[in-house]
């Protein structure tokens, strides 16, 4: 059998397995000024969203994360009493309904949070302060007990783990670095790896400044969206040492794009075949001149992980967050400054996007993620 045929067969088997595993799902969307998490039913055939319920948060909504078993949602918030920042713990029922259980104060605003593989530690990156922290999760509830605090540099934008949960990566935009840590699952402590960081792509081409990180679902590779200009970088990952080495960097802007742009989010399909990057148009355009925000689709080689641009697709103004539904058939992108959410159908063979519908959201949508329900 030819290699291409084997690849297509594996793709079909993975796709079928993922589709069968998802009976129903909700999309959760946190909004900053709206101070809510809104849940939408996702139609698994059409991708249509139907608003089911909204939960009020005690502060301005921010990034969210599931517990490993999906029974809890954690949401970072700001604007608590005294201007404090915190993490809200919400119990998640089998039908997806949410109930606020507790709010824990944390050090400062966190643009990204993640729960470790054991479900006992919540990790946070702090953009303005330039550091990372970890907090104890006790019986599913995030507490204000700080387990570790490591100073890095300003603009710590994200904290993500490798599949083993033993290593953490923290992209920093302004210094153009990805910090690398070892994570002790027992103590929640973060130890700088050797080296403690890797430099981002060279700055001459304006596709640098790593912002968000995702790990490939099958290959020893990581990928970052690069904020400055708009780009994506593939990184070789050494599972033994937990360190990264730059493999390839591409521009994610549409051909002929004029003006300033800043990439934001990055997502990879569950089968590892495609990645998507959101490009925000930050140009000061004349009144009436349309913005040229876009989503870039990127094909990932199934053996090497090397990248090839598939295409660019218009999207809502200032897209910050995206999520892929659990079947891999739909992608949703939210406009942080347009209060809208756009749904796309994903071509599972080519990675191309087809816009389906646009939905009004609560003010300043900031984070979207999908979870299975019964």
C-alpha positions as a printed NumPy array, in Angstrom:
array([[  0.   ,   0.   ,   0.   ],
       [  1.3  ,   3.428,  -0.857],
       [  2.301,   5.788,   1.966],
       [ -0.39 ,   8.291,   0.958],
       [ -3.03 ,   5.558,   1.112],
       [ -1.863,   4.521,   4.575],
       [ -2.071,   8.128,   5.713],
       [ -5.617,   8.515,   4.403],
       [ -6.655,   5.239,   6.048],
       [ -5.277,   6.352,   9.403],
       [ -7.005,   9.702,   8.985],
       [-10.333,   7.983,   8.294],
       [ -9.996,   5.663,  11.296],
       [ -9.094,   8.519,  13.652],
       [-11.916,  10.679,  12.294],
       [-14.494,   7.931,  12.768],
       [-13.265,   7.201,  16.29 ],
       [-13.514,  10.853,  17.281],
       [-16.978,  11.234,  15.727],
       [-18.33 ,   8.164,  17.527],
       [-16.93 ,   9.353,  20.847],
       [-18.96 ,  12.573,  20.891],
       [-22.685,  12.245,  21.555],
       [-23.397,  15.872,  22.433],
       [-21.43 ,  18.943,  23.418],
       [-21.638,  22.494,  24.677],
       [-19.548,  25.489,  23.713],
       [-18.664,  27.652,  26.724],
       [-17.872,  31.317,  26.035],
       [-16.513,  33.631,  28.743],
       [-16.974,  37.39 ,  28.342],
       [-15.008,  40.113,  30.086],
       [-17.382,  43.069,  30.315],
       [-20.37 ,  40.737,  30.221],
       [-19.043,  38.964,  33.358],
       [-20.604,  35.721,  32.185],
       [-19.994,  32.241,  30.9  ],
       [-22.596,  31.495,  28.237],
       [-23.207,  27.901,  27.127],
       [-24.381,  26.996,  23.626],
       [-25.63 ,  23.662,  22.32 ],
       [-23.61 ,  22.637,  19.252],
       [-25.564,  20.846,  16.535],
       [-23.244,  18.044,  15.437],
       [-24.599,  18.072,  11.883],
       [-24.92 ,  21.748,  11.01 ],
       [-22.666,  23.418,  13.59 ],
       [-25.57 ,  25.652,  14.589],
       [-25.311,  27.186,  18.057],
       [-28.311,  27.542,  20.368],
       [-27.877,  29.511,  23.563],
       [-28.795,  27.31 ,  26.517],
       [-27.858,  29.228,  29.67 ],
       [-25.597,  31.886,  31.179],
       [-23.776,  31.916,  34.515],
       [-22.797,  35.178,  36.167],
       [-19.21 ,  35.511,  37.356],
       [-18.072,  37.554,  40.378],
       [-15.685,  39.518,  38.159],
       [-14.63 ,  40.132,  34.579],
       [-14.349,  36.838,  32.721],
       [-11.026,  35.575,  31.408],
       [ -9.387,  32.307,  30.353],
       [-10.953,  28.99 ,  31.316],
       [ -9.78 ,  25.411,  31.778],
       [-11.386,  22.029,  32.423],
       [-10.357,  19.634,  35.154],
       [ -8.834,  16.423,  33.715],
       [-12.144,  14.553,  34.03 ],
       [-14.225,  17.495,  32.751],
       [-16.331,  17.705,  35.915],
       [-15.06 ,  21.18 ,  36.86 ],
       [-14.511,  24.433,  34.979],
       [-12.005,  26.982,  36.255],
       [-12.322,  30.597,  35.117],
       [ -9.811,  33.372,  35.765],
       [-11.43 ,  36.701,  36.661],
       [-10.389,  40.271,  37.387],
       [-12.17 ,  43.202,  39.004],
       [-12.88 ,  41.512,  42.315],
       [-13.216,  43.603,  45.467],
       [-10.188,  45.859,  45.817],
       [ -9.239,  45.291,  42.189],
       [ -8.037,  41.761,  42.92 ],
       [ -7.729,  38.873,  40.471],
       [ -8.995,  35.383,  41.117],
       [ -9.985,  31.947,  39.864],
       [-13.596,  30.801,  40.043],
       [-14.364,  27.1  ,  40.464],
       [-17.578,  25.929,  38.8  ],
       [-19.016,  22.445,  39.18 ],
       [-20.047,  20.961,  35.845],
       [-22.929,  18.49 ,  35.814],
       [-23.296,  15.639,  33.327],
       [-25.651,  17.791,  31.239],
       [-23.083,  20.614,  31.154],
       [-24.819,  22.922,  33.638],
       [-22.466,  25.069,  35.745],
       [-22.658,  26.159,  39.375],
       [-20.205,  28.533,  41.072],
       [-18.616,  26.812,  44.063],
       [-15.815,  29.147,  45.164],
       [-13.575,  32.053,  44.226],
       [ -9.902,  32.065,  45.176],
       [ -7.703,  35.149,  45.081],
       [ -4.553,  34.845,  42.966],
       [ -1.493,  37.022,  42.59 ],
       [ -2.502,  39.096,  39.547],
       [ -4.398,  38.981,  36.25 ],
       [ -3.826,  35.718,  34.393],
       [ -4.341,  35.702,  30.609],
       [ -3.962,  31.906,  30.609],
       [ -4.582,  29.094,  33.102],
       [ -4.129,  25.346,  32.85 ],
       [ -4.77 ,  22.405,  35.195],
       [ -2.086,  19.727,  35.522],
       [ -2.697,  16.065,  34.669],
       [ -3.359,  15.089,  38.294],
       [ -6.061,  17.732,  38.754],
       [ -4.345,  18.933,  41.941],
       [ -2.516,  22.005,  40.6  ],
       [ -3.676,  25.059,  38.678],
       [ -0.971,  26.847,  36.687],
       [ -1.19 ,  30.513,  35.708],
       [  0.83 ,  32.872,  33.517],
       [  0.821,  36.54 ,  34.497],
       [  1.319,  38.935,  31.577],
       [  1.829,  42.274,  33.323],
       [  3.78 ,  40.968,  36.302],
       [  6.045,  38.745,  34.218],
       [  5.851,  35.555,  36.261],
       [  4.143,  32.186,  36.615],
       [  2.386,  30.696,  39.63 ],
       [  0.796,  27.443,  40.749],
       [ -2.082,  26.956,  43.186],
       [ -3.366,  23.964,  45.104],
       [ -6.609,  22.373,  43.976],
       [ -8.254,  20.592,  46.887],
       [-11.244,  18.298,  46.266],
       [-11.716,  19.953,  42.893],
       [-11.722,  23.516,  44.232],
       [ -8.934,  25.942,  43.366],
       [ -7.644,  27.521,  46.574],
       [ -5.532,  30.614,  47.207],
       [ -2.675,  28.414,  48.487],
       [  0.239,  29.321,  46.238],
       [  2.498,  26.34 ,  45.642],
       [  5.104,  28.137,  43.569],
       [  5.972,  31.554,  42.17 ],
       [  8.669,  31.951,  39.509],
       [  9.684,  35.331,  38.093],
       [ 10.369,  35.254,  34.346],
       [  9.867,  38.401,  32.225],
       [  6.975,  40.673,  31.323],
       [  4.403,  39.472,  28.789],
       [  4.127,  35.867,  29.977],
       [  1.146,  35.048,  27.789],
       [  0.404,  31.339,  28.133],
       [  1.268,  28.243,  30.131],
       [  0.795,  24.813,  28.563],
       [  1.917,  21.249,  29.248],
       [  3.329,  18.449,  27.14 ],
       [  1.202,  15.258,  26.928],
       [  3.058,  13.642,  29.846],
       [  2.358,  16.599,  32.116],
       [  6.002,  16.663,  33.208],
       [  7.007,  19.812,  31.298],
       [  5.478,  23.278,  31.014],
       [  6.02 ,  25.977,  28.39 ],
       [  5.421,  29.712,  28.794],
       [  5.6  ,  31.876,  25.653],
       [  6.62 ,  35.504,  26.211],
       [  5.895,  38.012,  23.444],
       [  8.111,  41.047,  24.065],
       [ 11.366,  39.222,  24.907],
       [ 10.604,  36.75 ,  22.084],
       [ 11.128,  33.659,  24.232],
       [  9.487,  30.425,  25.323],
       [ 10.362,  29.598,  28.928],
       [ 10.73 ,  25.887,  29.718],
       [  9.979,  24.228,  33.062],
       [  9.881,  20.84 ,  34.727],
       [  6.692,  20.327,  36.734],
       [  6.683,  18.228,  39.886],
       [  3.233,  16.62 ,  39.944],
       [  3.442,  15.907,  43.685],
       [  4.381,  19.384,  44.874],
       [  3.178,  21.662,  42.063],
       [  6.656,  23.181,  41.881],
       [  8.103,  24.519,  38.627],
       [ 11.854,  24.093,  38.058],
       [ 13.541,  25.97 ,  35.195],
       [ 14.733,  23.516,  32.572],
       [ 18.17 ,  23.564,  30.946],
       [ 18.217,  25.916,  29.142],
       [ 15.499,  27.907,  30.966],
       [ 14.165,  29.334,  27.691],
       [ 14.53 ,  29.157,  23.923],
       [ 14.57 ,  32.22 ,  21.717],
       [ 11.697,  32.75 ,  19.329],
       [ 12.125,  33.122,  15.561],
       [ 14.617,  35.732,  14.411],
       [ 13.108,  39.197,  14.485],
       [ 14.007,  40.414,  10.982],
       [ 10.951,  38.933,   9.277],
       [  8.379,  40.246,  11.798],
       [  6.817,  36.841,  12.45 ],
       [  8.226,  36.428,  15.94 ],
       [  7.125,  36.903,  19.585],
       [  5.574,  33.558,  20.685],
       [  2.139,  34.057,  22.253],
       [  0.145,  30.802,  22.609],
       [  1.478,  27.226,  22.61 ],
       [ -0.163,  23.923,  21.642],
       [  1.338,  20.445,  21.612],
       [  0.839,  18.065,  18.716],
       [ -1.544,  15.218,  19.696],
       [  0.713,  12.466,  18.282],
       [  4.14 ,  13.776,  17.272],
       [  6.971,  15.135,  19.49 ],
       [  6.28 ,  18.694,  18.372],
       [  4.884,  21.953,  19.72 ],
       [  3.528,  24.987,  17.864],
       [  3.268,  28.657,  18.788],
       [  1.286,  31.497,  17.341],
       [  3.658,  34.45 ,  16.936],
       [  2.075,  37.769,  17.798],
       [  4.347,  40.276,  16.055],
       [  3.05 ,  40.622,  12.516],
       [  1.451,  37.199,  12.386],
       [  3.12 ,  33.814,  12.285],
       [  3.357,  30.208,  13.401],
       [  6.406,  28.249,  14.525],
       [  6.852,  24.482,  14.735],
       [  9.161,  23.289,  17.532],
       [ 10.859,  19.902,  17.898],
       [ 10.169,  18.538,  21.37 ],
       [ 12.623,  16.254,  23.17 ],
       [ 10.477,  14.008,  25.413],
       [ 13.494,  13.062,  27.525],
       [ 14.732,  16.569,  28.363],
       [ 11.468,  18.469,  27.848],
       [ 13.141,  21.107,  25.685],
       [ 12.221,  22.741,  22.381],
       [ 14.202,  23.434,  19.213],
       [ 12.844,  25.626,  16.413],
       [ 11.959,  23.61 ,  13.318],
       [ 10.095,  25.979,  10.966],
       [  8.39 ,  29.382,  10.965],
       [  5.756,  30.66 ,   8.516],
       [  3.892,  33.926,   8.05 ],
       [  0.15 ,  33.523,   8.663],
       [ -0.969,  36.751,   6.964],
       [ -2.915,  36.69 ,   3.676],
       [ -0.917,  37.441,   0.514],
       [ -0.847,  41.167,  -0.184],
       [ -1.909,  42.128,   3.321],
       [ -1.136,  45.78 ,   4.109],
       [ -1.094,  47.261,   7.57 ],
       [ -0.252,  46.051,  11.056],
       [ -1.369,  42.701,  12.385],
       [ -0.971,  40.598,  15.506],
       [ -1.572,  36.855,  15.724],
       [ -3.428,  35.621,  18.808],
       [ -4.731,  32.1  ,  19.278],
       [ -3.656,  28.751,  17.824],
       [ -5.528,  25.431,  17.727],
       [ -4.706,  21.982,  16.297],
       [ -7.251,  19.411,  15.158],
       [ -7.451,  16.24 ,  17.239],
       [ -6.049,  14.153,  14.394],
       [ -3.016,  16.48 ,  14.176],
       [ -3.488,  17.235,  10.473],
       [ -4.258,  20.979,  10.619],
       [ -3.545,  24.055,  12.718],
       [ -5.392,  27.38 ,  12.783],
       [ -4.099,  30.813,  13.794],
       [ -6.16 ,  33.972,  14.357],
       [ -4.758,  37.188,  12.814],
       [ -5.978,  40.467,  14.328],
       [ -5.958,  43.603,  12.172],
       [ -4.544,  46.315,  14.458],
       [ -4.158,  48.936,  11.706],
       [ -5.649,  52.391,  12.302],
       [ -7.924,  52.357,   9.292],
       [ -9.958,  55.248,   7.891],
       [-13.646,  55.52 ,   8.78 ],
       [-15.598,  53.047,   6.725],
       [-12.534,  51.085,   5.656],
       [-13.104,  47.416,   6.532],
       [-10.742,  45.556,   8.789],
       [ -8.913,  42.568,   7.34 ],
       [ -8.875,  40.139,  10.244],
       [ -8.393,  36.532,   9.195],
       [ -7.912,  32.922,  10.201],
       [ -4.994,  31.044,   8.674],
       [ -5.309,  27.308,   8.017],
       [ -2.056,  25.323,   8.096],
       [ -1.478,  21.743,   6.952],
       [  0.818,  19.653,   9.185],
       [  2.787,  16.808,   7.646],
       [  1.637,  13.572,   9.366],
       [  5.225,  12.27 ,   9.663],
       [  7.38 ,  15.347,  10.233],
       [  4.934,  17.991,  11.425],
       [  6.318,  20.49 ,   8.932],
       [  3.835,  23.147,   7.853],
       [  2.22 ,  24.382,   4.656],
       [ -0.32 ,  27.209,   4.446],
       [ -3.739,  25.997,   3.217],
       [ -5.507,  29.345,   2.997],
       [ -6.782,  32.481,   4.725],
       [-10.394,  33.144,   5.696],
       [-12.102,  36.419,   6.676],
       [-13.327,  36.547,  10.243],
       [-14.837,  38.831,  12.858],
       [-13.02 ,  41.963,  14.033],
       [-10.145,  41.341,  16.461],
       [-10.362,  37.565,  16.896],
       [ -8.691,  36.545,  20.131],
       [-10.05 ,  33.12 ,  21.006],
       [-10.921,  30.108,  18.86 ],
       [-12.041,  26.57 ,  19.551],
       [-12.566,  23.425,  17.521],
       [-15.601,  21.353,  18.366],
       [-15.043,  17.819,  19.619],
       [-15.816,  16.163,  16.268],
       [-13.312,  18.344,  14.42 ],
       [-16.017,  19.379,  11.95 ],
       [-16.48 ,  22.947,  13.175],
       [-14.36 ,  25.886,  14.287],
       [-15.59 ,  28.91 ,  16.234],
       [-13.826,  32.29 ,  16.418],
       [-14.832,  35.142,  18.731],
       [-14.213,  38.836,  18.063],
       [-12.937,  40.514,  21.209],
       [-13.843,  44.008,  19.977],
       [-16.861,  43.117,  17.854],
       [-18.873,  41.033,  20.371],
       [-19.515,  38.36 ,  17.77 ],
       [-18.83 ,  34.661,  17.299],
       [-18.438,  33.129,  13.833],
       [-18.965,  29.439,  13.08 ],
       [-17.071,  27.644,  10.292],
       [-17.26 ,  24.17 ,   8.813],
       [-13.858,  22.455,   8.614],
       [-13.092,  20.43 ,   5.502],
       [-11.586,  17.341,   7.12 ],
       [ -9.598,  16.455,   3.998],
       [ -8.152,  19.851,   3.061],
       [ -8.402,  21.943,   6.249],
       [-10.278,  24.696,   4.41 ],
       [-12.933,  26.709,   6.248],
       [-16.464,  27.566,   5.156],
       [-18.232,  30.299,   7.11 ],
       [-21.644,  29.165,   8.355],
       [-23.142,  31.768,  10.687],
       [-22.449,  34.76 ,  12.916],
       [-23.797,  35.145,  16.455],
       [-24.02 ,  38.127,  18.804],
       [-22.298,  37.535,  22.167],
       [-22.088,  39.177,  25.562],
       [-19.609,  42.059,  25.701],
       [-15.932,  41.307,  24.981],
       [-15.85 ,  37.526,  24.417],
       [-12.483,  36.342,  25.656],
       [-12.351,  32.524,  25.829],
       [-14.152,  29.656,  24.093],
       [-13.962,  25.893,  24.67 ],
       [-16.111,  22.846,  23.998],
       [-17.028,  20.057,  26.399],
       [-18.949,  16.806,  26.004],
       [-22.311,  16.355,  27.756],
       [-24.725,  13.485,  28.272]])
